[in-house]
């Protein structure tokens, strides 16, 4: 059986952001894809496919077997009816628009989907939910991503419970989180202070988590990536 193709989203910077001494490259766009995600997909048996922002969402989703919505910059608050807060990072409106269109197509095809960090938040915004724009108590950005920071409680009768059991130790690298949950989503993982760390769709093969499983020491054997690849076969 062919290995399933898993689309990976990424961000965009420009030459001036990387090669500051080469003015000729200043306006050249550079798409960024973190290898942690692709390595985890490969270890789970899939083939990662990087999705540049210039590729038509409809065309690309038709060729994919699964979709991984990765981490990245903050989502523009106007996407969920809010004003830009003082601690919200500068959004990438092009990426927001592209990934929301990707989700439109993936939902229509019932494509297996996994969201991580920003990916969780984007899934929620796509479903009509809202976000807390700043939760600094969860942003352990001075610690390596491989360090487990806290434990999340997992709801019974969920995909996450099947994969991890009733709880899981996770890292914490985010400064935003879900506020109001979007339509069709079920909360399946929470922190001890009530923060939402995981959601699943009630009808579609979609799981999204706030932590970064691809950065943990167990990434190569994490069952979440295996779930995505297995569902994509």
C-alpha positions in Angstrom: 0.0 0.0 0.0 1.4 3.5 -0.9 2.4 5.7 2.0 -0.2 8.4 2.5 0.6 12.0 1.5 0.3 14.4 4.5 0.1 18.1 3.7 2.1 20.4 6.1 1.4 24.1 6.4 4.1 26.6 6.9 4.9 30.3 7.3 6.5 32.9 5.1 9.3 35.3 5.6 11.4 37.4 3.2 15.0 37.5 2.3 15.6 40.6 4.4 14.6 38.6 7.5 17.3 36.1 7.0 20.1 37.5 4.7 20.3 41.0 6.0 23.6 41.8 4.2 22.2 40.7 0.8 19.9 43.5 -0.4 19.2 41.7 -3.7 17.3 39.0 -1.8 15.4 41.4 0.4 12.0 41.1 -1.4 12.3 37.3 -2.2 9.7 35.3 -0.3 10.9 32.3 1.7 8.5 29.6 2.9 9.4 28.1 6.3 8.6 24.5 7.2 9.9 23.1 10.5 11.5 19.7 10.1 10.2 18.4 13.5 6.8 18.0 11.8 8.0 16.2 8.7 10.3 13.9 10.7 7.3 12.9 12.9 5.1 12.2 9.9 7.9 10.1 8.3 8.4 8.2 11.5 4.7 7.4 11.5 4.8 6.0 8.0 3.6 9.0 6.0 5.1 11.2 3.3 5.2 14.9 4.2 4.2 17.4 1.5 5.1 21.0 2.1 2.3 23.4 1.1 3.4 26.8 -0.2 1.0 29.6 0.2 0.8 30.1 -3.6 -0.7 26.7 -4.2 -4.5 26.6 -4.8 -6.2 25.0 -1.8 -8.8 23.2 -3.9 -6.2 21.6 -6.1 -3.8 20.6 -3.3 -6.4 19.0 -1.1 -7.6 16.8 -3.9 -4.1 15.3 -4.0 -3.6 14.8 -0.2 -4.5 11.9 2.1 -4.3 13.9 5.3 -3.6 17.4 6.5 -1.4 18.7 9.4 -2.0 22.3 10.4 1.2 23.4 12.1 2.2 26.0 14.7 3.2 29.5 13.8 2.2 33.2 14.3 -0.9 34.5 15.9 -4.1 34.5 13.9 -5.5 38.0 13.0 -8.1 38.8 15.7 -10.5 40.3 13.1 -10.9 36.7 12.0 -12.8 36.0 15.2 -14.4 39.4 15.7 -11.9 41.0 18.0 -9.5 43.9 17.9 -5.7 43.5 17.9 -4.6 43.3 21.5 -1.3 44.8 22.8 0.4 41.5 23.2 -0.8 39.9 20.0 2.1 39.2 17.5 1.9 40.7 14.0 -0.4 38.3 12.1 0.3 36.8 8.7 -3.0 37.6 6.9 -1.9 35.7 3.7 -1.3 32.6 5.7 -4.6 33.0 7.7 -6.6 33.2 4.5 -4.8 30.3 2.8 -5.1 27.9 5.7 -8.8 28.8 6.4 -9.4 28.0 2.7 -7.5 24.8 3.1 -9.8 23.8 6.0 -12.9 24.6 3.9 -11.7 22.1 1.3 -10.5 19.5 3.8 -13.8 19.6 5.7 -15.7 19.2 2.4 -13.6 16.1 1.6 -13.7 14.8 5.3 -9.9 14.6 5.1 -8.1 13.3 8.2 -6.8 16.4 10.0 -4.4 17.1 12.9 -3.9 20.6 14.3 -1.0 21.6 16.5 -0.8 24.9 18.5 -1.7 27.5 16.0 -3.4 24.7 14.1 -5.7 24.1 17.1 -6.5 27.8 17.3 -7.1 28.0 13.5 -9.5 25.0 13.6 -11.4 26.7 16.4 -11.6 30.1 14.5 -12.7 28.3 11.4 -15.6 26.7 13.3 -16.7 30.2 14.6 -14.9 30.1 17.9 -12.8 32.8 19.6 -9.3 33.0 21.3 -7.7 34.4 24.4 -5.1 36.8 22.9 -2.6 36.5 25.7 -2.1 33.8 28.4 1.5 34.3 29.4 1.3 31.8 32.2 1.3 29.1 29.5 4.2 30.4 27.5 7.4 28.6 28.7 9.4 29.9 25.7 12.6 30.0 27.7 12.6 26.2 28.1 13.4 23.7 25.4 10.4 22.3 23.6 11.3 18.8 24.7 10.6 19.7 28.3 7.3 18.6 29.7 5.7 21.5 31.7 2.3 20.3 32.9 -0.2 17.5 32.7 -3.5 17.7 30.7 -6.6 15.7 31.7 -8.2 13.8 28.8 -11.9 13.2 28.4 -13.1 9.6 28.2 -14.5 8.2 24.9 -12.2 10.4 22.8 -9.4 9.8 20.3 -6.9 11.4 22.7 -8.1 9.0 25.4 -7.6 6.0 23.1 -4.1 7.2 22.3 -2.8 8.5 25.7 -5.2 7.3 28.4 -6.7 9.7 31.0 -3.8 12.2 31.1 -0.6 13.2 29.4 2.4 15.3 30.3 3.0 18.0 27.7 5.1 21.0 26.8 3.7 24.5 26.7 4.9 27.1 24.2 1.8 29.1 23.4 0.7 32.5 24.6 -2.8 32.3 23.1 -5.5 29.7 23.6 -9.1 28.9 22.9 -11.8 31.0 24.5 -15.2 30.1 23.1 -15.3 26.7 21.4 -16.4 26.6 17.8 -19.4 24.8 16.3 -19.0 21.0 16.0 -16.0 20.8 18.2 -15.7 18.8 21.5 -13.2 19.7 24.2 -11.2 16.6 25.0 -8.2 17.8 26.9 -7.8 20.5 29.6 -5.3 21.9 32.1 -6.0 22.0 35.8 -7.0 25.6 35.5 -9.6 24.9 32.8 -7.5 25.9 29.8 -8.4 24.0 26.6 -5.6 21.8 25.3 -7.4 19.6 22.9 -10.5 19.4 20.7 -12.0 16.9 18.3 -14.7 17.2 15.7 -17.9 15.5 16.5 -18.4 14.1 13.0 -15.1 14.4 11.1 -11.6 12.8 11.6 -10.1 15.9 13.2 -8.0 16.1 16.3 -6.2 19.3 17.4 -3.9 19.9 20.4 -2.4 23.0 22.0 0.9 21.4 22.9 3.8 20.5 20.5 4.1 16.6 20.3 6.6 17.0 17.5 9.1 18.6 19.9 8.9 16.1 22.7 11.5 13.3 23.1 8.7 10.8 22.2 7.9 12.5 18.9 9.2 9.6 16.8 6.7 7.2 18.4 3.9 9.6 19.4 0.6 7.9 18.6 -1.0 11.2 17.5 1.0 11.2 14.2 0.4 7.5 13.8 -3.4 8.2 14.2 -3.2 10.8 11.4 -1.2 8.6 9.0 -3.4 5.5 9.7 -6.6 7.5 9.1 -5.1 8.8 5.9 -4.5 5.4 4.4 
